[in-house]
């Protein structure tokens, strides 16, 4: 199954997340199909960039976002 989920990047105690489309069998920080956004919770206010067109296209193809990814996508302005 294809999922839209967060991939953790960044240093220790300074997380930076990439929103990716990945097969659910791949490791959480491993291989992915496509990068569709970024999320940086360390800035004030938190920085969120999502390519809503790509996300909508993947959801139409059957990709399921995780709870956290769905909340961020909704915050970016795309209704799921």
Protein Blocks (a to p, Z undefined) as FASTA:
>chain_A
ZZdddddedjehiacdddddddfkbcfklccfbdcbdcdfkbccddddddfklmmmmmmn
opacdfklmmmmmmnopaZZ
